[in-house]
């Protein structure tokens, strides 16, 4: 589903990507050092209930967002370059960058290209969180930013709160069974064709709705819910959780 907030990021990120490319090998990118997130880096992510629930499963497939992915994520299978052989064509990698690249660089692939993909993910998050925090969380929940969790953990841990919140969000799609968690949720960056439906046992409709305003809406997923379907709403972020 196309996301209006991310459309504006394309031009800005193109410039950022060029800058990142020039600094990848030398390890001087703005997020390369992986500075620790300050104690107050924006609204705290809503915490899960006392019994930590299992994060909801993401849909098997969905409409891609408007911007193209920052770059191809490193394959998770196949032979990888040993950590002690990961060296840039020029310059050096910082210790933090080496830790991020460990077991991520396929044989024969330029490690600087893998590092650039991670740095671009951090750059996109930094831009989005300044524009709208909910959109940044939604971009992680919908997988519009490839390997966002890995990039954040290795290169820009200051954004870990976004990753933590995204783990309890629902992207557009159908979510069923024990993956549903009771609670109140708000839509993040919905389109003007946002619709949702919640059903219980036997397919009985518990609630449904639609919004053509493009503004955030709030819904409640009850304990009796068995299926939650969303289209055009981008992602639903937790406001709180019932036991």
Legacy VTK file of the C-alpha trace (Angstrom):
# vtk DataFile Version 3.0
C-alpha trace
ASCII
DATASET POLYDATA
POINTS 243 float
0.000 0.000 0.000
1.480 3.346 -0.979
2.441 5.515 1.952
2.304 9.315 1.431
4.934 10.095 4.079
7.552 7.858 2.474
7.046 9.393 -0.980
8.652 12.646 0.157
11.663 10.762 1.483
12.835 9.556 -1.927
14.654 12.743 -3.020
16.106 13.356 0.422
17.279 9.757 0.760
18.886 9.806 -2.668
21.182 12.594 -1.446
21.767 10.752 1.841
22.601 7.543 -0.013
25.315 9.318 -2.048
26.795 10.726 1.132
26.655 7.296 2.798
28.308 5.684 -0.185
31.242 8.050 0.083
31.691 7.355 3.783
30.983 3.618 3.992
34.514 2.441 3.513
35.977 4.955 5.896
33.405 4.383 8.601
32.538 8.075 8.949
28.792 7.902 8.253
26.571 9.792 10.712
25.189 6.548 12.121
28.318 4.434 11.637
29.548 4.804 15.186
26.284 3.405 16.534
25.939 5.968 19.315
23.777 4.839 22.181
20.178 6.096 22.219
19.708 8.890 24.788
17.469 8.236 27.750
14.708 10.376 26.270
14.686 9.971 22.485
11.017 10.588 21.821
7.805 9.052 23.165
8.439 5.798 24.924
7.137 2.734 23.121
4.044 1.301 24.830
5.086 -1.669 26.919
3.487 -5.096 26.581
1.357 -6.595 29.338
2.918 -8.423 32.263
2.876 -11.669 30.312
4.839 -10.631 27.236
2.759 -11.589 24.186
4.098 -13.105 21.021
4.585 -10.411 18.368
1.994 -10.716 15.584
2.954 -12.458 12.382
3.389 -10.245 9.337
1.286 -11.088 6.271
2.878 -13.406 3.751
2.707 -10.756 1.068
1.475 -7.231 0.647
1.545 -4.263 -1.617
4.969 -2.619 -1.687
5.311 0.915 -0.409
6.006 3.780 -2.770
9.783 4.154 -2.401
12.057 1.432 -3.693
14.080 -0.489 -1.149
17.312 1.198 -0.171
19.247 -1.723 -1.617
19.229 -5.508 -1.799
19.543 -7.113 1.607
22.410 -9.542 1.962
21.263 -13.115 1.297
20.682 -15.116 4.469
21.835 -18.370 2.861
24.947 -19.406 1.004
28.618 -19.069 1.857
29.643 -15.966 3.777
32.965 -14.185 3.883
34.778 -14.991 7.166
34.871 -12.031 9.545
38.672 -11.796 9.443
38.567 -11.477 5.654
36.053 -8.623 5.540
38.019 -5.615 4.353
36.987 -2.569 2.300
38.623 -1.774 -1.027
39.936 1.428 0.540
40.112 2.694 4.098
39.092 0.660 7.121
35.936 -0.452 8.928
35.252 0.529 12.511
34.816 -2.216 15.089
31.076 -1.489 15.155
30.853 -1.856 11.382
32.779 -5.123 11.477
30.370 -6.505 14.071
27.430 -5.549 11.844
29.000 -7.139 8.759
29.841 -10.425 10.489
27.979 -13.267 8.736
26.260 -10.773 6.399
28.669 -10.581 3.446
28.187 -13.287 0.788
31.304 -14.663 -0.828
32.416 -12.389 -3.658
30.271 -9.417 -2.566
31.732 -6.032 -1.692
31.285 -5.601 2.080
30.990 -1.840 1.592
27.780 -2.427 -0.384
26.293 -4.460 2.478
27.309 -1.773 4.956
25.781 0.939 2.756
22.419 -0.868 2.776
22.436 -0.862 6.581
23.462 2.776 6.763
20.714 3.741 4.311
18.164 1.972 6.544
19.376 4.079 9.475
19.251 7.236 7.356
15.650 6.531 6.326
14.586 5.924 9.908
16.256 9.116 11.063
14.457 11.095 8.369
11.075 9.456 8.954
11.096 9.752 12.730
11.635 13.505 12.381
8.702 13.770 9.963
6.311 11.419 11.790
7.256 8.806 14.385
4.254 6.559 13.641
5.283 6.386 9.987
8.794 5.321 10.997
7.398 2.511 13.170
5.011 1.509 10.375
7.873 1.337 7.864
9.566 -1.240 10.087
6.361 -3.206 10.754
5.564 -3.440 7.034
9.129 -4.387 6.053
9.440 -1.345 3.809
12.915 -0.860 5.254
14.860 -4.099 4.629
16.481 -5.653 7.710
15.637 -2.611 9.806
16.053 -4.522 13.065
19.540 -5.680 12.103
20.613 -2.226 10.939
19.334 -0.622 14.129
20.981 -3.181 16.406
24.317 -2.903 14.624
24.545 0.662 13.361
21.967 2.997 14.934
20.793 1.621 18.302
19.258 4.990 19.154
16.235 3.805 17.124
15.733 0.567 19.067
12.486 1.905 20.572
11.008 2.040 17.057
11.908 -1.601 16.412
10.491 -2.655 19.786
7.153 -0.967 19.074
6.978 -2.334 15.528
7.185 -5.876 16.921
3.697 -5.386 18.406
2.160 -3.619 15.407
-0.161 -5.026 12.732
0.662 -4.183 9.088
-2.111 -4.327 6.503
-3.232 -7.881 5.862
-5.076 -10.638 7.700
-4.057 -11.696 11.201
-5.632 -14.704 12.882
-5.764 -16.961 15.910
-3.409 -16.746 18.847
-1.358 -14.097 17.062
-4.074 -11.578 17.911
-3.509 -9.578 21.078
-6.385 -7.750 22.780
-5.819 -4.028 23.030
-6.313 -0.580 21.543
-4.546 0.317 18.312
-4.178 3.445 16.175
-3.641 3.528 12.425
-0.326 4.921 11.205
-0.344 6.940 7.957
-3.611 5.492 6.602
-4.697 6.165 3.032
-8.110 7.532 2.092
-9.247 3.952 1.426
-8.577 2.530 4.898
-10.923 -0.320 5.914
-10.824 -2.896 8.710
-12.870 -5.809 10.004
-12.682 -7.876 13.174
-14.464 -11.223 13.442
-14.919 -13.742 16.220
-15.745 -17.440 16.422
-17.615 -18.768 13.410
-16.770 -15.646 11.389
-19.190 -13.471 13.359
-18.421 -9.819 12.748
-17.454 -8.021 15.945
-16.622 -4.640 14.415
-15.663 -3.040 11.125
-15.103 0.383 9.719
-13.716 2.564 6.978
-12.114 5.968 6.724
-11.696 8.163 3.679
-10.073 11.077 5.509
-6.485 9.833 5.701
-6.386 10.653 9.421
-5.505 8.200 12.156
-8.308 6.078 13.604
-8.458 4.026 16.792
-9.850 0.501 17.134
-10.146 -2.093 19.899
-9.321 -5.755 19.330
-11.326 -7.698 21.941
-10.307 -10.966 23.569
-12.988 -12.746 21.546
-11.410 -11.731 18.203
-10.311 -14.529 15.895
-9.477 -12.590 12.719
-8.398 -9.008 12.073
-8.216 -7.762 8.484
-6.923 -4.355 7.403
-6.577 -2.770 3.961
-5.245 0.672 3.069
-4.478 1.547 6.701
-0.726 0.856 6.389
-0.153 -0.305 9.970
-1.814 -0.350 13.377
0.332 0.585 16.368
-0.446 -0.390 19.980
-1.936 2.174 22.322
-2.076 -0.344 25.149
-2.862 -3.974 25.865
-5.486 -5.820 27.829
-4.393 -8.828 29.858
LINES 1 244
243 0 1 2 3 4 5 6 7 8 9 10 11 12 13 14 15 16 17 18 19 20 21 22 23 24 25 26 27 28 29 30 31 32 33 34 35 36 37 38 39 40 41 42 43 44 45 46 47 48 49 50 51 52 53 54 55 56 57 58 59 60 61 62 63 64 65 66 67 68 69 70 71 72 73 74 75 76 77 78 79 80 81 82 83 84 85 86 87 88 89 90 91 92 93 94 95 96 97 98 99 100 101 102 103 104 105 106 107 108 109 110 111 112 113 114 115 116 117 118 119 120 121 122 123 124 125 126 127 128 129 130 131 132 133 134 135 136 137 138 139 140 141 142 143 144 145 146 147 148 149 150 151 152 153 154 155 156 157 158 159 160 161 162 163 164 165 166 167 168 169 170 171 172 173 174 175 176 177 178 179 180 181 182 183 184 185 186 187 188 189 190 191 192 193 194 195 196 197 198 199 200 201 202 203 204 205 206 207 208 209 210 211 212 213 214 215 216 217 218 219 220 221 222 223 224 225 226 227 228 229 230 231 232 233 234 235 236 237 238 239 240 241 242
